[in-house]
């Protein structure tokens, strides 16, 4: 808290000592002071560029924690280092496998013979050689031979599918394929020079010297999984490998007496550490067979038999060794190095509880793009932070940065970026992806230095070690929400009886993303599914709770010892949270059961099972309704939510006599050049009225596809539009920046294709001389593009925002499309700016997200995969076909006794133009977010109910009344036709919610508000004017003057895969602005884990206070529950 004492401002921190220590709070104070100093120095600088760190803190992060510079032979080549050992100790054993031992001299000579053959085949530096070979001494011979010949080896796993091998061969374009006879025969015919490792032909065995070969040339290209399903090749150079091995020798103390296990497959970068860690240290490399991974006992026995001293193990396999404490480990084993996956707390505890000999344990971290290991930590006790990945290895820098590329303070999470000698050259043949992931290093004095963006989250700890927090892109989307699987796994792993937990996302119906669900796989003691669901529901949003829990004896592993996700079995019936089984009775129950089973991917459903407990959710509810309608059963969303069990749903369906709605067909032929009134089934027009419309449309009748009335909300939007003169509160502006004109043109071209696809985007509104306003769908409507010339002496974005300000611009609603593109070039660069204006008459928040998704697919060349659009006329026809009496009875019952407006602060004008609106946004703290979700689940309601009650309490305080009414924005898509969830148009609606606070306990108020909001769903498309007429408020006065907009805020703009990265490469979405015509509007964004509040209010009412009032009210409400 801060106190203004006149001459000075003083403050103090209050904090929970069980969550924070004094040093952390002291640092926060320093950050605040430094931030204030920076603001005072230049108040015009962008917020994103404000420094949180003072010079001492920057020196600590850049120098103290990253003081890793160490000299090393920069010009050294990997194979020359090996040759030095071969010369110094020719008779020492270099490689040992089942029945085979090769000395350093023998290994060197055999590799030389192959190298000379590769040189004779025309191999040059940086050219690639594909190496297809089994784990054997020939594998090591082949690797060394390729390096000696100046090439880069491309490891191929013989167990890979043919199509994957063919892709890697095609993508890497190797000069030569080096393999073994039996393996080559398995490949499809190839137009590549082939050499066989098992060819015993004698040749030159002297060390070759390749002219021009330097340490900056490639040593290997290793393929890693790509988000598109196609692997990508990471290019690593000799100097990076030599630096890495030198770092490992320092950290691990590798020496010629060591016998190092070669555990990983050649295609996994851990093999680089194993192979060269041994051969460049003069040690013996022992190649394992499959017998080594048959179990902990077999592993320990073979380690003892072969005298293994150092083993580098995948985390999953080490956890198995850690768990099997009854199996003693040989005393020859002096250390384990683990990596590849995050280590679990339970496994660390088990390790340090292990009796007898326990090798030293190193936890290593590093992606393939940083030459195996970027940091290492020696774990010394079970009290160590199990998430710590230690300190950077020599000549490596680790930086934790925010989204704007700024260093984040100590203890603050950000994305880990890796710099230094180990950073790879990039991705082979993936220039765009290389530019995206490998960026210029702003902290280095070397102009060529780069940072690799890992996608990993981490934070610096006070002891100078880095803590790994998970991935920022290794996520799945469930119902549009980003889900971090590791978060779920961590909670499951903490459940009593659970030894290991893995969560995956699966589609119960392949190819249908809406059927995607989470499946948990567990090892340990059997735990009831209901108990597991309960634990997760207490800590996570419902959409993050797996649909099924599969018990396994052990997790399946790949030959690398990593989790084999493909081998995880499909969940059986016992994996789902089902009730005591009772077979469905009667025809309707059997139909419902069949539909549930198909949608949810479950073999058997009982009549007491509940749709949402079995993995159903709101998006699947729409599909459920569609399927039931196909069986002739009339269902609504309200049926699904109010009758959750199969028996209850069947009963509700048997009572329903609602007929399915079919909109009358459009009667205007495709080649029509003259219109008559009988062609328009949705609107009645005289020939003269129709002719007036035809004459106003460019191209006349030939350019008219359809004519129909406005939806209720469109009528209200038009009413407000006609009242205004300057600006338009319903005009939405999006600001987008492009690296060059080519990207801007591609975006606009894709947007025009979206306009061509969707009727509503080609619609204009005509009202002059008409009995009612109608929307006219044109067959063609080109996006208006307005070039703007910017001055060179002013910020281009500021200029374009001023020149495209919706508070001063209006669109002609009679000219389609109701959009405008204002474009301008930055006078100082090649960048271009787009201010895209679109009118609420044709879109809402969901529609804008769909437009961006379609633009992305079109820019990727995947337009053929887009679904057939649902015409907006289907929605309008259904809404208008509902008789007013269906809504009047409900709103009269709810509102007839309301005689005065609910108008906090005495403001009654709801006809504003948004010009004087001010806005603020706040995020609720994490603890409050968790309490809101926990109390919602305990009360059996959604968080939206609690926010509606909290807003009612705010209004009660501001008006001095305990009976209040406010507007609630509803999505408007639940009662729509098939495909409404993907349709474009304005579906949202504003309807009155009445909350009577007097005489009710908190729990009773929650129950009553939940029932009221559920009942309101059936009337989501009633007009606000109708609802107001049903109240007792006098004509000319508003029923309410405040709005609450609760909406699920999914992350539609995230880059989930390489295609998306390429689609949006060079495109930055800067802002999306919409304003309200009401005096006060509060938007609650449900972001899955968190909540944020955005308050808009007219000048004179502080939006910060409004948001604070709501936050305080909801906090008090959950406390009372």
Secondary structure, DSSP 8 states (H G I E B T S, - for coil): -EEE-SS-EEE-----TTT--HHHHHHHHHHHHHHHHHHHH-TTS-GGG-----HHHHHIIIIITT-------TT--HHHHHHHHHHH-TTSEEEEETTEEEEHHHHHHHHHHHHHHHHHTT--TT-EEEEE--SSHHHHHHHHHHHHTT-EEEEE-TTS-HHHHHHHHHHHT-SEEEE-HHHHHHS---SSEEEETT-------S----TT--TTSEEEEEEE--TTSS-EEEEEEHHHHHHHHHHHHHHH---TT-EEEE-S-TTSTHHHHHHHHHHTTT-EEEE--GGGGS-HHHHHHHHHHHT--EEEEEHHHHHHHHH-TTS---TT--EEEEESS---HHHHHHHHT--S---EEEEEE--GGGSS-SEEEEE-STTS-TTEEEEE-TTEEEEEE-TTS-B--TT--EEEEEEETT---EETT-HHHHHHHEEE-TT-S-TT-EEEEEEEEEEE-TTS-EEEEEESSS-EEETTEEE-HHHHHHHHHTSTTEEEEEEEEEESSTT-GGGEEEEEEEEES---HHHHHHHHHTTS-GGGS-SEEEEESS--B-TTSSB-GGG-----GGGB---S-----HHHHHHHHHHHHHHHT-S---TT-BTTTTT--HHHHHHHHHHHHHTT----HHHHHH--BHHHHHHHHHH--------------TT--S--GGG-TT----HHHHHHHHHHSTTGGGGEEEEEE--HHHHHHHHHHHH-SS--TTEEEEEEEESSHHHHHHHHHHHHHHHHH-GGGGEEEE-TT-SS-EEEEES-----EEE----TTS-HHHHHHHHT-TTT----TTSSSSEEEEEEE-TTSS-EEEEEEEETTT--HHHHHHHHHHHHHHHTT-GGGS-----HHHHHHHHHHS-THHHHHHHHHHHTT--S-B-GGG-------STTEEEEEEE--HHHHHHHHHHHHHHTS-HHHHHHHHHHHHHHHHHT-SEEEEEEEE---TTS-TTGGG--S---EEEEEEEE-TT--HHHHHHHHHHHHHHHGGGTTS-HHHHHHTSS--TTS-SBSEEEEEEE---TT---SHHHHHHTTTEEEEEEE---SSSEEEEEEE-SS-EEEEEEEETTS-HHHHHHHHHHHHHHHHHH-
